[in-house]
C-alpha cells in the first residue's frame, strides 16, 4: 500500500522527471542528515518516512532512535539519515509530509485519550483522506485511540438517513438481519431517548448517542444499563471530552482526529 501511495506522491512532485534544483548542484556526494523534533508529541510514520527515501534511492540509510507511538520532545534527534545528498533532498518533502501528518494525528489522539481520564475509549471515524485511511487510522492507534469500522464493508452502521428512508429503526434492523443474519455487528445512530429505547428493544451491539446533551446522554446510558455498548458522537471538542466521558459512555468518536490535523513540526538538518 505504501509503495502505491509513494508512487503517486513522487509522480506529483517529479512528473516522471527529476529534482531540477538538487540534480544541478549535486551528483554523488554523500552526507549525513538529522531529523529533529520541533515540538513535543507522539511519533508516527517512521516506515513510510524511510520508504520514501528508499523509493528514490535504496542505498539511503535511515535509522530511528524512537518507535511509532513513543513520546518525543522538542529538540530531540529522532533519526539519522546517510546517503547521497541529491537523493535525500529529492525525497525530503514527501517523507516529511507523511511523518508530520501522521505524527500530528497521533499527537492529537493522545490529547483526546488523556482528556477522558480513562473513563471512555476514543474512536476515529471514516472522515479520512482518500488513499490514506489505513495510515491515518494506524496513527490513531499510535496515539492510544481505537479504530471504528474501517469502511462500509466491515460493520453495519444504521444512520438517520437509513432510518428515515426505511421508516423506522425496527424495520431497518429487520431488513439488515434478513440480509446478513449475524455476520456483522450492528450499530444504530439515535437522536433522542425514544430512538434509544427502540434500538435497545432490537438488541443491537452498539447504540450511538448522536449530538445529544450531556444530560440526555446520562439518561440514555442509564436506560441502556450495559445491555449493549454506547458511543457518543457529534461535535466532540477536546474541552468537552472530560464531561462526555463522565456520562458513562463506552466510546467517544471524534472526526477531527483525522479531518482537522495540524502537521507535527520536524526539520531535517545536515549533520
C-alpha positions, 0 to 999 in steps of 0.5 A, a space after each residue: 500500500 505504501 509503495 502505491 501511495 509513494 508512487 503517486 506522491 513522487 509522480 506529483 512532485 517529479 512528473 516522471 522527471 527529476 529534482 531540477 534544483 538538487 540534480 544541478 548542484 549535486 551528483 554523488 556526494 554523500 552526507 549525513 542528515 538529522 531529523 529533529 523534533 520541533 515540538 513535543 508529541 507522539 511519533 508516527 510514520 517512521 516506515 513510510 518516512 524511510 520508504 520514501 527515501 528508499 523509493 528514490 534511492 535504496 542505498 539511503 540509510 535511515 535509522 530511528 532512535 524512537 518507535 511509532 507511538 513513543 513520546 518525543 520532545 522538542 529538540 530531540 534527534 529522532 533519526 539519522 539519515 546517510 546517503 547521497 545528498 541529491 537523493 535525500 533532498 529529492 525525497 525530503 518533502 514527501 517523507 516529511 509530509 507523511 511523518 508530520 501528518 501522521 505524527 500530528 494525528 497521533 499527537 492529537 489522539 493522545 490529547 483526546 485519550 488523556 482528556 477522558 481520564 480513562 473513563 471512555 475509549 476514543 474512536 476515529 471515524 471514516 472522515 479520512 483522506 482518500 488513499 490514506 485511511 489505513 495510515 491515518 487510522 494506524 496513527 490513531 492507534 499510535 496515539 492510544 485511540 481505537 479504530 471504528 469500522 474501517 469502511 462500509 464493508 466491515 460493520 453495519 452502521 444504521 444512520 438517520 438517513 437509513 432510518 428515515 428512508 426505511 421508516 423506522 429503526 425496527 424495520 431497518 434492523 429487520 431488513 439488515 438481519 434478513 440480509 446478513 443474519 449475524 455476520 456483522 455487528 450492528 450499530 444504530 445512530 439515535 437522536 433522542 431517548 425514544 430512538 434509544 429505547 427502540 434500538 435497545 428493544 432490537 438488541 443491537 451491539 452498539 447504540 450511538 448517542 448522536 449530538 445529544 446533551 450531556 444530560 440526555 446522554 446520562 439518561 440514555 446510558 442509564 436506560 441502556 444499563 450495559 445491555 449493549 455498548 454506547 458511543 457518543 458522537 457529534 461535535 466532540 471538542 477536546 474541552 468537552 471530552 472530560 464531561 462526555 466521558 463522565 456520562 458513562 459512555 463506552 466510546 467517544 468518536 471524534 472526526 477531527 482526529 483525522 479531518 482537522 490535523 495540524 502537521 507535527 513540526 520536524 526539520 531535517 538538518 545536515 549533520 
